[in-house]
Amino acid sequence: MNILIISQYLDTDGKGDDRFFKLGRELVSRGHTVTTLTSNGAVDMDLGRKKIGLFQKNGLNVIAFNVPYASEMTGVQKAYASLKFARMAGMQGRSLPGPDLIMVKSPPLTAAIPALRLSAYYGAALVVECRELWPDVLIERGHLKNALVIKALKRLEQDIYEKAGRIIALDQEVAKKIKERWVERAKISVIEDTEDEKALIAGYDSAFKGMGLEKTAAQRTGSEK
């Protein structure tokens, strides 16, 4: 299978390692082709004036977009970076081999925009991992006050919940809040944020099977793990 991962902040430094990086690495070991779209700051790649950087790590094809991001940026600058990433991911996604499965991590919620569009374009299954709920968290922290932007993000959030084949929540509290928003309970899986890689992979295998993607969960190369 061709699998596309969209994660604006993918950690591949070999220390903490991102959940999606660990999962992608496992899926590659099973014989799947995995391509990840991320930002150059996340993978510590200096692109200078280049728009895109390419590299491979542990079998994953990583495409990094030149989208600077820093914690000291203003809210407007961060929003611009997120929208720029979403636009570049959407454009790049249409030039790649058609994926059978698309996985996206939120926040930022805007990363789901290209995921939704590419899922519809290719007819690909869609998995959304929600680490925290946007725009709720932004509103609670006082980072978002514009009523029109809030309305647009809430509409996007609901669209994601309705069109995703599976929603992954990191804890029961996040899952509860998503369920309160009229989401089909059968679409939600809780896979806690843990360093236990076996538990992470087992949780996603269960989610894949629930979507009818048995080949994604079962196909392996070599001996069973």
N, C-alpha and C positions, 0 to 999 in steps of 0.2 A: 504493500500500500504506500501511497504518497501521503505524507502527513506534514501539515503546515502549522507551525507554532508561531503565534504573534505575542511577543512580550517586550514592551518598551524598555524594561529594565531587567535584562537577563544576566544573571550572575554566573560566569563561567571561570572564575579565578582559581577553582580547585580547592578553595578553603571551605566556605560555607556551601557553595554550589546551590543553585536555584532548583526549586522543585521541578520546574519544567525542563531544566537541563538534565537532571537525574532521570526523569521520565523519558526524555528524548534519547538519551544514551541507552536506556534499556530497550526502547523500541527499535533502535538501530541494531542492537544485538540480536533482535528477533528477525532481522532481514528486511525491515521497512526502510524506506527512504524518508529522512526527516530534514526539513528545512526550517530554520528559525529566522524570523524578522525581528530585529532589535535595534537599539540605538548605540552609537559608537562610544558614548560615555559609559554605558553599562558594561561594556567589554574592554574598556580602557584602550581604545584604538584612536590614535591621532590621525585624522583624515585630511587635515589641512584644508585645502579648497575642494577636495573630492567630495562627491555627494554620497558615495556608497563604498563600503569596504567589504571584502569577502574573505572568509577563512573557514577551515574545517577544524573541529575539535571532537575527539572521541566519536568520529563518524558523522557528526552533525554538520550539515551545511549551514553556516551562519552568515546572514546578510545584515550588515550594520549600516544604518543610515546616519548621516552627519546631522544629528539633532542635539546640540549642546543642552545640558541641563545641570543646574546646581541648586542646592538648597536655599542659597541666598537670593535666588531670582525672585522677582515680584510675581504676584498672582497672575498678572497679564502675560508676563514672559513665560511662565510655566504653562499657561493655557495655550499660548502660541506654539510652544514646543510640542505639546500633546497633539494639537491639531495638525501640525506639520508631519509628525510621525504617522498619524492616521492616514493622511493624504499619500505619503510616500509608500506606506505599506499596501494601500489599496492599489496604487499604480503598479508596484513591483509584483504584487500577487497575481496580476493578470498576465504577466510575462513568464510565469513559472509553469511547469507541468501541472496539470489539474490535480488538486489534492482530493483524496477520498475522505479525509478527516481534517478539520481545522480546530485548533485549540488556542484559546486566548485568555490572557490573565488581566484582571481588573483589580485595583486601579492601575492606570487611569481608565475610566469608563470609556473614553474616546477611542481606546485601542480596539474596542468591540465594533466600531463603525466599519472598518475594512473587513473584519471577520464576518459580520452579518452580510455585507455585500458580496464578498467572495464565496461565502457559503451558498448564497442564492445563485450566483453566477455559475458555479461549478456543480451545484446540487450536492455539495459535500456536507457530511454530518458536522455538527458544531458542538463543542464543549467549552463552557465558560467557567473559569475558576474565579470566584469572588473572594478576595482576601479581606475586603471591607466594603461597606455599602456607600456608593456614591449616588446621588449628591449628599446623602445624609451626613456623612462625616465632615464634608466641607462646610456644610451649614452649621453644624455643631461647633466647629472650630472657629467660626467667624470668617472663614476664607471666601465664602460665597454668599452674596446678599442680593444679587440682581435677580428679580422675580422672573424675567424672561428666560434667563440662562437656566435657572432652577427648573422652570417648566419644561424646557427643551431636554435637559438631562434626565428628568423623571420620565419623559416620553421615551427617550432612548433606553433607559433602564427597563421599562416595561416591555419594549420591543425585544430586548435581549432575552428576557425571561420567557417570553412567548415563543420565540423562534429557536432557542437553544434546544439541542437534543438532550443535553444533560448540564446541570448546574452543580458545580462543586463548591461547597462552603467549607471554610477552614475550621468552624466550630458550630456547636448547636445553636448559639445565640444568633449568628449570622443566618443559619438555615431557618430559624424560627421567624426572623424578620422577613425573609424572602417568601416564606409560606404565607405570611399574613398579607402578601400582595397578590393573592389569588393565583399563585403558581401551582401547577399540578405537583402534588407532593412526590409522585413517583419519579419526577424529573430531578429531584434534589438528592445529592449524596454528600455526606460529611466525611471529609478526609482531613484529619487534623494536621496542623503544622508541626511536624516532628522530624527529628534527624534519623528516624528509623526508616531507611530506604525501602526495606522489604514491606513495611506497612503501607508506605506511600504507593508502591507499585501494586500491591494487592488491592488497595482501595480503588485505584484507577482501573485495574482489571475488572473488578466488579461493576464499575460504572460503564465500561465498554460493553460488557456482556448485557447489561441492562438496556443498552442502545441497539443491541443486535449486531455488535461489532466483535463477534467471537474470534475472528481471525486476528484482530488487533491484540486481543488479550491472550490468545492461545499460541499463535505462531512464534516459534522460537528456533534459534539455531543452536546446535550443540545439545548438551544435556539439559534437563529441566533444572530450574533454579529454585 
